[in-house]
Amino acid sequence: MSFEKICIIHLNQIGDLVFSLPLLKALRDNFPGASIHSVVKPYLGELLSDSPYVDVVIRRENGLKSKVKLLRKIRRAGYDLLITLSHSEECLLLTALSKARIKAGFSHFPWDLCLDIKEKIEGHNSWHNNSKLLKHLNIAVSKNDYVGLINIKDSSDYPGLPEKFVIIAPGASSKRFSKTWEHNKFAELILLLEKNYGLIPVLVGGRENMDYNSRIISILQERNVEASLVNFTGKLSLRALCSVLKAASLFVGIDSGIMHLASSMDIPVVGLFGPTDPFFVGPQNSRSIVVREEEMKCVPCYLRDCKHRDCMRKLEVNKVFHACEFLLNHQAHEFRNEMRKPF
């Protein structure tokens, strides 16, 4: 089966976009002459604007007028294959009305009745599920992870960075409360990394993370270390964030889109996991370690709200610091895929 015009409707989060990169590469490798279009939320477009796997980036704006305009654009394009990675009612309706020759996506009855080819989502939106969908389409997978697949042209070193630094990405927002780690534990970890390895903390995150990150900064100020801290929370575009990540000695953060960006840059990554399952959404580079509480019968639960949050609350600073030590004390060639298993 051959396709000359392909469209992918992406999910709305950074991590989901990163998980779609091996799918885009597979489409390009299998159909090198095809025109590949990606439909994304506006803020994600900059991650694909220089991609060799995408010819056209189409913004999916909010508002009824914009949605009608997008539908008309998709219908006029006459796609041979349309893949929706989102199984929301809106995206499946868009797919149903697209006039695409073949429509593929994930199950969500009854909205998925429009799909010619569909797969059930196991666990969570992830590369695992995207690869299943490709196989169902008889499209060969050419790379089984997202490492090295983000292409940002003309990215220069971001000004104001220390010579040696650790990215700290608490990533806490109202929608991710169950994933959060205590402010004082992040502060304690920062102190240990600076004392033992001379790593200056660089805090990152979106505007929704500003309150949480400021509480970590307040704790550090009380301990007289605020002078060496760099706070980029809410200040970086995704392109600038990629430049900062590439220059870091280490990344430490909860399961988040920024964690996957760091992993795609192949820097050492320590991911703190609680309610989510690292089998589906763990970092994919070999220089990464997942840290979690092992003997928790209730995880993974994917709950957004939890009364006890024991999976994160019981996670001790020493356990996270030992994972950081392991990564910092070993050379890249010493890592094997097994290192991605829970620490």
C-alpha positions in Angstrom: 0.0 0.0 0.0 1.3 3.4 -1.0 0.4 6.9 0.4 1.2 10.2 -1.3 -0.4 12.5 1.3 -0.5 11.7 5.0 -1.9 13.6 7.9 -1.3 13.0 11.6 -3.5 14.7 14.3 -1.3 14.9 17.4 -2.2 14.9 21.1 -1.9 18.2 23.0 1.0 17.6 25.5 4.7 17.8 25.0 5.4 14.2 26.0 2.8 12.9 23.6 4.4 14.9 20.8 7.8 13.4 21.6 6.3 9.9 21.6 5.0 10.5 18.1 8.4 11.2 16.6 9.3 7.6 15.9 5.9 7.3 14.1 6.7 10.3 12.0 10.2 8.8 11.2 8.6 5.5 10.2 6.2 7.3 7.8 9.0 9.2 6.2 11.3 6.2 5.9 8.5 4.0 4.4 7.1 6.7 2.1 10.0 9.0 1.3 8.0 10.8 -1.5 4.9 11.4 0.6 3.9 14.8 1.8 3.5 14.5 5.6 1.3 17.0 7.5 1.1 17.4 11.3 -1.8 18.9 13.0 -0.7 20.3 16.4 -1.6 22.8 19.1 0.2 26.1 18.3 2.8 25.9 21.1 4.0 22.5 20.0 4.6 23.6 16.4 8.1 24.8 17.1 9.2 21.3 17.9 8.3 20.1 14.4 9.1 23.2 12.4 12.6 22.0 11.5 11.8 18.3 11.5 12.9 16.3 8.4 9.9 14.0 9.0 7.2 16.7 8.5 6.6 18.8 5.4 3.7 21.0 6.7 2.8 21.9 10.3 -0.9 22.9 10.7 -1.9 24.7 13.9 -5.0 23.4 15.7 -6.4 26.6 17.2 -9.2 26.9 19.8 -12.5 28.5 18.9 -15.3 27.4 16.6 -14.2 29.5 13.7 -10.7 28.1 13.7 -12.0 24.5 14.0 -14.3 24.9 11.0 -11.4 26.4 9.1 -9.2 23.5 10.0 -11.8 21.0 8.9 -12.2 22.7 5.5 -8.4 22.6 5.1 -8.2 18.9 5.9 -11.1 18.0 3.6 -9.5 20.0 0.7 -6.2 18.3 1.2 -7.5 14.9 0.1 -5.3 12.8 2.3 -4.6 9.1 1.4 -4.0 8.3 5.1 -5.1 10.2 8.2 -3.9 9.0 11.6 -5.4 10.5 14.7 -3.3 9.9 17.8 -5.9 11.5 19.9 -9.1 9.6 20.7 -11.0 12.6 21.9 -14.5 13.2 20.4 -13.3 16.4 18.7 -10.4 14.7 16.9 -12.4 11.6 16.0 -15.2 13.8 14.6 -12.5 15.7 12.6 -11.3 12.4 11.3 -14.8 11.2 10.4 -15.4 14.3 8.3 -11.9 14.5 6.8 -12.6 12.6 3.5 -9.4 10.8 3.9 -9.1 7.5 2.0 -7.9 5.5 5.0 -8.6 6.7 8.6 -6.7 5.1 11.5 -6.6 5.8 15.3 -7.5 4.4 18.7 -10.7 3.0 20.0 -13.3 5.2 21.7 -16.8 3.9 21.1 -19.0 5.1 19.3 -16.8 7.9 18.0 -14.3 5.3 16.5 -16.9 3.9 14.1 -15.4 6.3 11.5 -12.0 4.5 11.7 -10.9 1.9 9.1 -8.1 0.7 11.3 -8.0 1.1 15.1 -6.1 -0.1 18.1 -6.9 -0.3 21.8 -4.8 1.9 24.0 -2.9 -0.1 26.6 -1.9 1.7 29.8 -1.5 5.2 28.5 -0.8 7.3 25.4 2.7 6.2 24.5 5.1 5.0 21.8 4.1 1.5 22.7 0.6 2.2 21.4 1.7 4.2 18.5 4.0 1.4 17.3 1.0 -1.1 17.6 -1.0 1.2 15.3 1.9 1.3 12.7 2.1 -2.5 12.7 -1.7 -2.7 12.2 -1.2 -0.5 9.2 1.6 -2.8 8.0 4.1 0.1 8.2 7.6 -1.0 9.3 9.0 0.6 12.5 12.4 2.1 11.7 13.4 3.3 15.1 11.9 2.1 18.4 12.6 5.2 20.5 12.5 9.0 20.3 16.2 9.7 21.2 17.8 12.1 18.8 14.6 12.8 16.7 14.1 16.4 17.7 15.7 18.7 15.2 16.1 22.3 16.1 18.0 24.4 13.5 20.0 27.5 14.5 19.8 26.7 18.2 22.5 28.5 20.1 23.7 28.3 23.7 21.2 30.1 25.9 22.7 33.1 27.7 23.2 33.1 31.4 23.8 29.4 31.9 26.4 28.2 34.5 29.3 26.0 33.3 28.0 22.9 35.1 24.3 22.7 36.0 21.5 20.3 36.7 18.0 20.9 35.3 15.3 20.6 38.0 11.8 20.1 36.7 9.3 19.6 39.5 6.6 19.9 36.8 3.8 20.2 39.4 0.5 21.7 38.4 -3.1 21.3 39.6 -3.6 18.5 37.0 -0.5 16.7 38.1 -0.9 16.9 41.9 -0.5 13.2 42.5 2.8 13.2 40.7 4.4 15.8 42.9 7.4 15.4 45.2 7.8 17.6 48.3 9.4 21.0 47.9 11.8 20.4 50.8 13.0 17.1 49.2 13.8 18.9 45.9 15.6 21.6 47.9 17.6 19.0 49.8 18.5 17.2 46.6 19.7 20.5 45.0 21.9 21.1 48.0 23.5 17.6 47.8 24.1 18.0 44.0 25.8 21.4 44.5 27.9 20.3 47.5 29.1 17.0 46.0 29.3 17.8 42.3 29.3 21.5 42.0 26.1 21.5 39.9 24.2 24.8 39.8 20.4 24.2 39.9 18.4 25.5 36.9 14.7 25.4 37.5 12.4 25.0 34.5 8.7 24.6 33.9 5.7 26.4 32.5 3.7 29.3 34.0 1.5 26.8 35.8 4.6 25.6 37.7 5.7 29.1 39.0 4.1 28.9 42.4 5.4 25.4 43.1 8.9 26.3 42.0 8.9 29.5 43.9 8.3 27.5 47.1 11.5 25.5 46.4 13.4 28.7 45.8 12.1 30.1 49.2 13.5 27.1 51.0 16.9 27.5 49.3 16.9 31.2 50.1 16.5 30.4 53.8 19.7 28.3 53.4 21.6 31.0 51.6 22.0 29.3 48.2 19.7 31.5 46.2 22.6 33.4 44.6 23.8 30.5 42.5 20.3 29.3 41.4 18.9 30.1 37.9 15.1 30.2 37.6 13.8 29.8 34.0 10.3 28.8 35.1 7.8 30.3 32.6 10.5 32.1 30.7 11.6 29.7 27.9 10.1 28.8 24.6 10.3 25.1 23.7 13.1 25.8 21.3 15.1 27.7 24.0 14.3 24.9 26.5 15.8 22.3 24.1 19.0 24.4 23.9 19.2 24.6 27.7 18.6 20.9 28.1 21.3 19.9 25.6 23.9 21.8 27.7 22.9 20.2 31.1 25.0 17.7 33.0 21.9 16.1 34.5 18.1 16.3 34.5 16.0 15.5 37.6 12.2 15.7 37.5 8.9 14.0 37.7 7.2 12.2 34.8 6.5 15.1 32.5 6.9 16.3 28.9 10.0 18.1 29.9 11.5 14.9 31.1 10.9 13.3 27.7 12.4 16.3 25.9 15.5 15.8 28.1 15.6 12.1 27.3 15.3 12.8 23.6 18.4 15.0 23.9 20.2 12.0 25.4 21.4 13.7 28.6 21.5 11.8 31.9 17.9 11.7 33.2 16.6 10.8 36.6 12.8 10.4 36.4 10.7 10.3 39.6 7.7 8.1 39.1 4.6 7.5 41.3 1.1 7.0 39.8 2.2 6.4 36.2 3.8 3.3 34.7 7.4 3.7 33.4 6.8 0.7 31.1 4.7 3.0 28.9 5.9 6.5 29.7 9.4 6.1 31.1 12.4 8.0 29.6 13.7 6.2 26.5 17.4 7.0 26.4 19.9 4.5 27.9 21.4 7.2 30.2 18.3 7.3 32.3 17.1 5.9 35.6 13.5 5.6 36.9 13.2 6.1 40.6 10.1 4.9 42.3 8.8 3.0 45.4 8.6 -0.6 44.4 6.3 -2.2 46.9 3.1 -0.2 46.1 0.1 -2.4 45.2 -1.9 0.6 44.1 0.4 1.8 41.3 0.2 2.5 38.5 -3.2 4.1 39.1 -3.0 7.3 36.9 -5.1 9.1 39.4 -5.0 12.9 39.2 -6.0 13.2 42.8 -5.0 10.8 45.6 -5.6 11.1 49.4 -2.4 9.6 50.5 0.1 9.9 47.6 2.3 7.4 49.3 4.0 6.5 46.0 5.6 9.9 45.9 5.5 10.9 49.6 7.6 7.8 50.6 10.3 8.5 48.0 13.4 9.5 49.9 16.0 12.1 48.9 18.9 9.6 49.3 17.3 7.2 46.9 17.1 9.9 44.2 20.5 11.2 45.0 22.1 7.7 44.6 20.5 7.5 41.1 22.0 10.9 40.3 25.4 9.7 41.6 25.3 6.6 39.4 24.6 8.6 36.3 27.2 11.2 37.1 29.9 8.7 37.9 29.6 6.5 34.8 30.6 7.2 31.2 28.0 7.1 28.4 29.5 3.9 26.9 29.0 2.0 30.2 25.2 2.3 30.1 22.9 -0.5 28.9 19.2 -0.5 28.4 18.7 -2.2 31.7 19.5 1.1 33.4 16.1 2.3 32.5 14.6 -0.1 34.9 13.3 1.2 38.3 16.2 2.1 40.6 
